[in-house]
């Protein structure tokens, strides 16, 4: 599937990918590309970021593995444990 067509670099440094190639790959306005310099020239690869929805800790905390079976610690107890850990690391 090799298609060779010509295009031109604009005064703004932009290159237009020919419509037939965009249609073949399903690329639409706003498509991002990774640009890689190779020995043969420039390689453009479509960039497909993961479109995972934004979540909060409370939405995903249930999937976290834990082994602690005791009573949950208070913020004060956690702060004390952190402070003690810092002190222990300095001794």
N, CA, C and O atoms as a MOPAC input file, in Angstrom:
PM7 MOZYME 1SCF
protein

 N      0.84600 1    -1.17400 1     0.00000 1
 C      0.00000 1     0.00000 1     0.00000 1
 C      0.89100 1     1.23700 1     0.00000 1
 O      0.86700 1     2.00200 1     0.96400 1
 N      1.64500 1     1.44600 1    -1.01300 1
 C      2.49400 1     2.62500 1    -1.07700 1
 C      1.88300 1     3.61100 1    -2.05700 1
 O      1.65700 1     3.29600 1    -3.22500 1
 N      1.62300 1     4.80000 1    -1.56100 1
 C      1.06700 1     5.86300 1    -2.38600 1
 C      2.04200 1     7.02900 1    -2.34100 1
 O      2.36700 1     7.53000 1    -1.26500 1
 N      2.50500 1     7.45700 1    -3.49700 1
 C      3.44000 1     8.57100 1    -3.55000 1
 C      2.74100 1     9.75400 1    -4.20300 1
 O      2.26300 1     9.67200 1    -5.33400 1
 N      2.69400 1    10.83700 1    -3.47400 1
 C      2.11800 1    12.08100 1    -3.97400 1
 C      3.02600 1    13.21300 1    -3.54000 1
 O      3.83700 1    13.04600 1    -2.63000 1
 N      2.89800 1    14.34800 1    -4.17400 1
 C      3.72600 1    15.49000 1    -3.78500 1
 C      2.89800 1    16.46900 1    -2.97900 1
 O      1.67400 1    16.53200 1    -3.09800 1
 N      3.60100 1    17.23100 1    -2.15700 1
 C      2.98200 1    18.29500 1    -1.37400 1
 C      4.01600 1    19.39400 1    -1.23800 1
 O      5.14300 1    19.24000 1    -1.71000 1
 N      3.66400 1    20.48100 1    -0.61200 1
 C      4.54900 1    21.63400 1    -0.54400 1
 C      4.57800 1    22.18200 1     0.88100 1
 O      3.56900 1    22.15900 1     1.58600 1
 N      5.72800 1    22.66600 1     1.29000 1
 C      5.89800 1    23.29900 1     2.59200 1
 C      5.44400 1    24.74600 1     2.48200 1
 O      5.91000 1    25.48200 1     1.61200 1
 N      4.53200 1    25.15600 1     3.36600 1
 C      4.02300 1    26.53200 1     3.32000 1
 C      4.99800 1    27.49300 1     4.01200 1
 O      5.96000 1    27.06000 1     4.64700 1
 N      4.74300 1    28.77800 1     3.88500 1
 C      5.58500 1    29.78500 1     4.53600 1
 C      5.49000 1    29.69000 1     6.06200 1
 O      6.34800 1    30.21600 1     6.77000 1
 N      4.45200 1    29.02300 1     6.56500 1
 C      4.29100 1    28.83300 1     8.00500 1
 C      4.88000 1    27.50300 1     8.47900 1
 O      4.72400 1    27.13100 1     9.64200 1
 N      5.55800 1    26.78900 1     7.57700 1
 C      6.16800 1    25.51900 1     7.94900 1
 C      5.18000 1    24.36700 1     7.96600 1
 O      5.46600 1    23.33000 1     8.56500 1
 N      4.03400 1    24.51400 1     7.33200 1
 C      3.00900 1    23.47100 1     7.32300 1
 C      3.06900 1    22.66200 1     6.02900 1
 O      3.38600 1    23.17800 1     4.95800 1
 N      2.75600 1    21.38600 1     6.16800 1
 C      2.67200 1    20.49300 1     5.01400 1
 C      1.26200 1    19.93500 1     4.97400 1
 O      0.73300 1    19.49600 1     5.99500 1
 N      0.65900 1    19.95000 1     3.80500 1
 C     -0.68000 1    19.39400 1     3.65100 1
 C     -0.54600 1    17.93900 1     3.22800 1
 O      0.10600 1    17.62500 1     2.23200 1
 N     -1.16900 1    17.06400 1     3.99300 1
 C     -1.20900 1    15.65700 1     3.60500 1
 C     -2.35400 1    15.52000 1     2.60500 1
 O     -3.48200 1    15.91100 1     2.90400 1
 N     -2.08100 1    14.97300 1     1.42800 1
 C     -3.11600 1    14.89200 1     0.39500 1
 C     -4.40300 1    14.22300 1     0.89500 1
 O     -4.36700 1    13.29500 1     1.70400 1
 N     -5.52700 1    14.71400 1     0.39700 1
 C     -6.84200 1    14.27100 1     0.84300 1
 C     -7.03000 1    12.76000 1     0.71400 1
 O     -7.60800 1    12.13400 1     1.60200 1
 N     -6.54700 1    12.16900 1    -0.38100 1
 C     -6.71500 1    10.72300 1    -0.58300 1
 C     -6.03400 1     9.92700 1     0.53500 1
 O     -6.56100 1     8.91200 1     0.98900 1
 N     -4.87300 1    10.38900 1     0.97100 1
 C     -4.15300 1     9.69400 1     2.04800 1
 C     -4.87300 1     9.90400 1     3.37600 1
 O     -5.01000 1     8.96300 1     4.15800 1
 N     -5.33800 1    11.13500 1     3.64200 1
 C     -6.08900 1    11.39600 1     4.88200 1
 C     -7.33800 1    10.52900 1     4.93800 1
 O     -7.65700 1     9.96000 1     5.98100 1
 N     -8.04600 1    10.42800 1     3.81300 1
 C     -9.27400 1     9.62800 1     3.76800 1
 C     -8.96200 1     8.14600 1     3.96700 1
 O     -9.69400 1     7.44900 1     4.66800 1
 N     -7.89000 1     7.66500 1     3.36000 1
 C     -7.50400 1     6.26600 1     3.47000 1
 C     -7.25700 1     5.86900 1     4.91900 1
 O     -7.60300 1     4.76400 1     5.33800 1
 N     -6.65900 1     6.77400 1     5.67400 1
 C     -6.32600 1     6.48000 1     7.07200 1
 C     -7.37800 1     6.98500 1     8.06400 1
 O     -7.28200 1     6.70500 1     9.25800 1
 N     -8.35600 1     7.70800 1     7.59200 1
 C     -9.39600 1     8.22400 1     8.48400 1
 C     -8.93000 1     9.38700 1     9.34200 1
 O     -9.47500 1     9.61700 1    10.42100 1
 N     -7.92200 1    10.12700 1     8.87300 1
 C     -7.41700 1    11.26800 1     9.62900 1
 C     -8.29500 1    12.47400 1     9.37300 1
 O     -8.61800 1    12.79200 1     8.22800 1
 N     -8.67600 1    13.14100 1    10.44600 1
 C     -9.51700 1    14.33300 1    10.34700 1
 C     -8.77400 1    15.53500 1    10.91600 1
 O     -7.67800 1    15.40300 1    11.46100 1
 N     -9.38300 1    16.70000 1    10.78100 1
 C     -8.78800 1    17.92700 1    11.31900 1
 C     -8.43300 1    17.72000 1    12.78700 1
 O     -9.20900 1    17.14800 1    13.55100 1
 N     -7.26500 1    18.18700 1    13.16400 1
 C     -6.82500 1    18.07800 1    14.55500 1
 C     -6.02100 1    16.82800 1    14.86400 1
 O     -5.49200 1    16.68900 1    15.96700 1
 N     -5.92400 1    15.91400 1    13.89900 1
 C     -5.13300 1    14.69300 1    14.12800 1
 C     -3.70500 1    15.08100 1    14.49300 1
 O     -3.08300 1    15.88900 1    13.80300 1
 N     -3.18600 1    14.51200 1    15.57100 1
 C     -1.81200 1    14.77700 1    15.97900 1
 C     -0.89700 1    13.68400 1    15.44100 1
 O     -1.31300 1    12.54000 1    15.26100 1
 N      0.35000 1    14.05400 1    15.18700 1
 C      1.32700 1    13.12400 1    14.66000 1
 C      2.61100 1    13.18300 1    15.46700 1
 O      2.98400 1    14.23500 1    15.98600 1
 N      3.28200 1    12.04600 1    15.56800 1
 C      4.63700 1    11.99400 1    16.08600 1
 C      5.54400 1    12.20100 1    14.88600 1
 O      5.34400 1    11.57000 1    13.84800 1
 N      6.53700 1    13.07200 1    15.00800 1
 C      7.45500 1    13.37300 1    13.91300 1
 C      8.81100 1    12.80600 1    14.29000 1
 O      9.38900 1    13.17000 1    15.31400 1
 N      9.31400 1    11.90300 1    13.44600 1
 C     10.57800 1    11.23700 1    13.74700 1
 C     11.52800 1    11.39900 1    12.56800 1
 O     11.16400 1    11.16800 1    11.41500 1
 N     12.74300 1    11.80000 1    12.88500 1
 C     13.76100 1    11.91400 1    11.84400 1
 C     14.43000 1    10.55500 1    11.68700 1
 O     14.90200 1     9.97800 1    12.66700 1
 N     14.47200 1    10.03900 1    10.45500 1
 C     15.08800 1     8.74000 1    10.17500 1
 C     16.17700 1     8.92800 1     9.12500 1
 O     16.34200 1    10.01900 1     8.58000 1
 N     16.91100 1     7.86700 1     8.84600 1
 C     17.94500 1     7.94000 1     7.81000 1
 C     17.33500 1     8.21000 1     6.43600 1
 O     17.96500 1     8.84100 1     5.58800 1
 N     16.10400 1     7.72800 1     6.21700 1
 C     15.45000 1     7.91200 1     4.92100 1
 C     14.74200 1     9.26200 1     4.79600 1
 O     14.39500 1     9.67000 1     3.68800 1
 N     14.52300 1     9.95600 1     5.90800 1
 C     13.81700 1    11.23500 1     5.87800 1
 C     12.97300 1    11.40400 1     7.12800 1
 O     13.35000 1    10.95200 1     8.20900 1
 N     11.84500 1    12.05000 1     6.97700 1
 C     10.94900 1    12.31500 1     8.09200 1
 C      9.81500 1    11.29400 1     8.08900 1
 O      9.21100 1    11.03100 1     7.04900 1
 N      9.53300 1    10.72500 1     9.24700 1
 C      8.46100 1     9.76100 1     9.40300 1
 C      7.37700 1    10.39000 1    10.25900 1
 O      7.65200 1    10.86100 1    11.36300 1
 N      6.13700 1    10.40300 1     9.75600 1
 C      4.98500 1    10.87800 1    10.52400 1
 C      4.17400 1     9.66500 1    10.94400 1
 O      3.80900 1     8.83000 1    10.11700 1
 N      3.89900 1     9.57900 1    12.23000 1
 C      3.04200 1     8.50500 1    12.73100 1
 C      1.89400 1     9.12600 1    13.49200 1
 O      2.11300 1    10.02800 1    14.30000 1
 N      0.66400 1     8.66700 1    13.25700 1
 C     -0.46300 1     9.23000 1    13.99500 1
 C     -0.28100 1     8.99600 1    15.48500 1
 O      0.08700 1     7.90600 1    15.92100 1
 N     -0.54400 1    10.03300 1    16.25000 1
 C     -0.45300 1     9.96000 1    17.70400 1
 C     -1.85100 1     9.68700 1    18.22600 1
 O     -2.79200 1    10.43100 1    17.95000 1
 N     -1.97000 1     8.62000 1    18.97600 1
 C     -3.27200 1     8.24200 1    19.51600 1
 C     -3.18700 1     8.23000 1    21.03200 1
 O     -2.90500 1     7.19100 1    21.62900 1
 N     -3.42800 1     9.38000 1    21.66200 1
 C     -3.37900 1     9.40300 1    23.12600 1
 C     -4.52300 1     8.57100 1    23.69000 1
 O     -5.57300 1     8.42500 1    23.06400 1
 N     -4.30500 1     8.03800 1    24.86100 1
 C     -5.38300 1     7.27900 1    25.48400 1
 C     -6.47100 1     8.24900 1    25.90600 1
 O     -6.20000 1     9.27700 1    26.52500 1
 N     -7.65800 1     7.92300 1    25.57700 1
 C     -8.79600 1     8.78500 1    25.90500 1
 C     -9.52300 1     8.24600 1    27.12700 1
 O    -10.74000 1     8.06400 1    27.11700 1
 N     -8.76100 1     7.99600 1    28.16800 1
 C     -9.37500 1     7.51700 1    29.39100 1
 C    -10.09500 1     8.67500 1    30.07300 1
 O     -9.56800 1     9.78600 1    30.13400 1
 N    -11.28000 1     8.42400 1    30.57900 1
 C    -12.00100 1     9.51300 1    31.25500 1
 C    -11.29700 1     9.90700 1    32.54100 1
 O    -10.67500 1     9.07300 1    33.19800 1
 N    -11.39500 1    11.16900 1    32.89600 1
 C    -10.82300 1    11.63300 1    34.15100 1
 C    -11.62200 1    11.02700 1    35.29800 1
 O    -12.85000 1    10.95400 1    35.25000 1
 N    -10.90500 1    10.59500 1    36.32400 1
 C    -11.55500 1     9.98900 1    37.47700 1
 C    -11.01300 1    10.60700 1    38.74800 1
 O     -9.97800 1    11.27500 1    38.74300 1
 N    -11.71600 1    10.37800 1    39.81800 1
 C    -11.27100 1    10.83000 1    41.12700 1
 C    -10.80900 1     9.62000 1    41.92200 1
 O    -11.11800 1     8.48200 1    41.56600 1
 N    -10.08100 1     9.85900 1    42.98600 1
 C     -9.60400 1     8.76700 1    43.81900 1
 C    -10.77300 1     7.95300 1    44.36100 1
 O    -10.69600 1     6.72600 1    44.41700 1
 N    -11.84000 1     8.61000 1    44.75600 1
 C    -12.97500 1     7.87700 1    45.32400 1
 C    -13.63100 1     6.95300 1    44.29600 1
 O    -14.24700 1     5.95400 1    44.66900 1
 N    -13.50600 1     7.27300 1    43.01700 1
 C    -14.08900 1     6.42100 1    41.98500 1
 C    -13.27100 1     5.15500 1    41.75600 1
 O    -13.82400 1     4.13600 1    41.34100 1
 N    -11.97500 1     5.19700 1    42.01500 1
 C    -11.12900 1     4.04400 1    41.72600 1
 C    -10.54200 1     3.37300 1    42.96200 1
 O     -9.91100 1     2.32300 1    42.84200 1
 N    -10.73300 1     3.94800 1    44.14100 1
 C    -10.12400 1     3.40900 1    45.35400 1
 C    -10.56400 1     1.97900 1    45.62700 1
 O     -9.79300 1     1.20400 1    46.19400 1
 N    -11.75600 1     1.61400 1    45.24900 1
 C    -12.25200 1     0.26400 1    45.48900 1
 C    -11.46600 1    -0.80500 1    44.75600 1
 O    -11.49300 1    -1.96900 1    45.15500 1
 N    -10.76600 1    -0.43600 1    43.69000 1
 C    -10.01000 1    -1.44000 1    42.93300 1
 C     -8.59600 1    -1.61300 1    43.47200 1
 O     -7.86100 1    -2.47900 1    42.99800 1
 N     -8.20400 1    -0.81000 1    44.44700 1
 C     -6.86000 1    -0.92200 1    45.01800 1
 C     -6.79100 1    -2.11700 1    45.95300 1
 O     -7.68400 1    -2.33400 1    46.77200 1
 N     -5.72300 1    -2.88600 1    45.82000 1
 C     -5.53400 1    -4.02600 1    46.71100 1
 C     -5.00000 1    -3.52700 1    48.04100 1
 O     -4.17600 1    -2.61300 1    48.08200 1
 N     -5.46100 1    -4.11500 1    49.11200 1
 C     -4.94500 1    -3.75600 1    50.43100 1
 C     -5.00400 1    -4.99500 1    51.32200 1
 O     -5.80500 1    -5.90400 1    51.11100 1
 N     -4.13000 1    -4.99600 1    52.32200 1
 C     -4.07600 1    -6.12500 1    53.25500 1
 C     -4.42000 1    -5.69500 1    54.67100 1
 O     -4.61900 1    -6.54300 1    55.54200 1
 N     -4.49300 1    -4.41000 1    54.91300 1
 C     -4.69200 1    -3.91900 1    56.26900 1
 C     -6.09400 1    -4.27200 1    56.74900 1
 O     -7.08300 1    -3.93700 1    56.09700 1
 N     -6.17500 1    -4.94400 1    57.88000 1
 C     -7.47000 1    -5.38100 1    58.39500 1
 C     -7.88200 1    -4.62400 1    59.66300 1
 O     -8.95600 1    -4.87000 1    60.21100 1
 N     -7.03400 1    -3.71100 1    60.12600 1
 C     -7.33000 1    -2.99600 1    61.36100 1
 C     -8.21900 1    -1.79200 1    61.13600 1
 O     -8.77500 1    -1.58200 1    60.05900 1
 N     -8.32900 1    -1.01400 1    62.18800 1
 C     -9.12800 1     0.20300 1    62.15200 1
 C     -8.42200 1     1.23700 1    61.27600 1
 O     -7.20300 1     1.37700 1    61.37600 1
 N     -9.14000 1     1.96200 1    60.42600 1
 C     -8.50200 1     2.99500 1    59.59300 1
 C     -7.80600 1     4.04000 1    60.46200 1
 O     -8.29000 1     4.39500 1    61.53600 1
 N     -6.67100 1     4.52400 1    59.98200 1
 C     -5.90400 1     5.53400 1    60.71100 1
 C     -6.50000 1     6.91700 1    60.48100 1
 O     -7.06100 1     7.19600 1    59.42200 1
 N     -6.37200 1     7.77200 1    61.48100 1
 C     -6.81100 1     9.16100 1    61.34500 1
 C     -5.71000 1     9.95400 1    60.65300 1
 O     -4.58100 1     9.47700 1    60.54000 1
 N     -6.02100 1    11.13600 1    60.19800 1
 C     -5.00800 1    11.99600 1    59.59200 1
 C     -3.89700 1    12.30900 1    60.58100 1
 O     -2.72400 1    12.36200 1    60.21200 1
 N     -4.26900 1    12.51700 1    61.84000 1
 C     -3.26700 1    12.80400 1    62.86200 1
 C     -2.31700 1    11.62100 1    63.03900 1
 O     -1.10600 1    11.80900 1    63.16400 1
 N     -2.86200 1    10.40600 1    63.04900 1
 C     -2.02000 1     9.21900 1    63.19000 1
 C     -1.09100 1     9.06400 1    61.98500 1
 O      0.06800 1     8.67600 1    62.13400 1
 N     -1.60100 1     9.36600 1    60.80300 1
 C     -0.75600 1     9.28500 1    59.60600 1
 C      0.34500 1    10.32700 1    59.65400 1
 O      1.49100 1    10.03100 1    59.31600 1
 N      0.00900 1    11.56300 1    60.07700 1
 C      1.02000 1    12.61600 1    60.19000 1
 C      2.10700 1    12.21400 1    61.19200 1
 O      3.29500 1    12.42700 1    60.94600 1
 N      1.68900 1    11.62900 1    62.32700 1
 C      2.65700 1    11.18400 1    63.32900 1
 C      3.57500 1    10.10700 1    62.75900 1
 O      4.78100 1    10.13200 1    63.00300 1
 N      3.01400 1     9.15900 1    62.00000 1
 C      3.81800 1     8.08700 1    61.41900 1
 C      4.80600 1     8.64300 1    60.39600 1
 O      5.94600 1     8.18400 1    60.31900 1
 N      4.37900 1     9.61500 1    59.62400 1
 C      5.26800 1    10.23700 1    58.64200 1
 C      6.40300 1    10.97000 1    59.34900 1
 O      7.56900 1    10.84800 1    58.97200 1
 N      6.04300 1    11.73700 1    60.38400 1
 C      7.05700 1    12.47800 1    61.14400 1
 C      8.05300 1    11.51200 1    61.77400 1
 O      9.25700 1    11.76800 1    61.76600 1
 N      7.55600 1    10.39900 1    62.32300 1
 C      8.44600 1     9.40800 1    62.93600 1
 C      9.35900 1     8.79300 1    61.88400 1
 O     10.53900 1     8.56200 1    62.14900 1
 N      8.83500 1     8.52700 1    60.70500 1
 C      9.64500 1     7.97900 1    59.62100 1
 C     10.75600 1     8.92400 1    59.21700 1
 O     11.87500 1     8.49700 1    58.93500 1
 N     10.44300 1    10.21700 1    59.19100 1
 C     11.46400 1    11.21900 1    58.85300 1
 C     12.53500 1    11.25900 1    59.93400 1
 O     13.72700 1    11.28400 1    59.63100 1
 N     12.10700 1    11.26400 1    61.21000 1
 C     13.06300 1    11.25600 1    62.30500 1
 C     13.95300 1    10.03500 1    62.24700 1
 O     15.16700 1    10.13400 1    62.42400 1
 N     13.34900 1     8.87500 1    61.99900 1
 C     14.13200 1     7.62400 1    61.94200 1
 C     15.15500 1     7.65600 1    60.80700 1
 O     16.25300 1     7.11500 1    60.94400 1
 N     14.79700 1     8.28700 1    59.68800 1
 C     15.73400 1     8.31500 1    58.56700 1
 C     16.90400 1     9.25600 1    58.81800 1
 O     17.93300 1     9.13500 1    58.15300 1
 N     16.77600 1    10.19800 1    59.76600 1
 C     17.85400 1    11.13800 1    60.07000 1
 C     18.77000 1    10.62100 1    61.17000 1
 O     19.81300 1    11.22200 1    61.42700 1
 N     18.41300 1     9.53600 1    61.81700 1
 C     19.21900 1     8.99400 1    62.92600 1
 C     20.13500 1     7.91200 1    62.46800 1
 O     20.87900 1     7.35200 1    63.27300 1

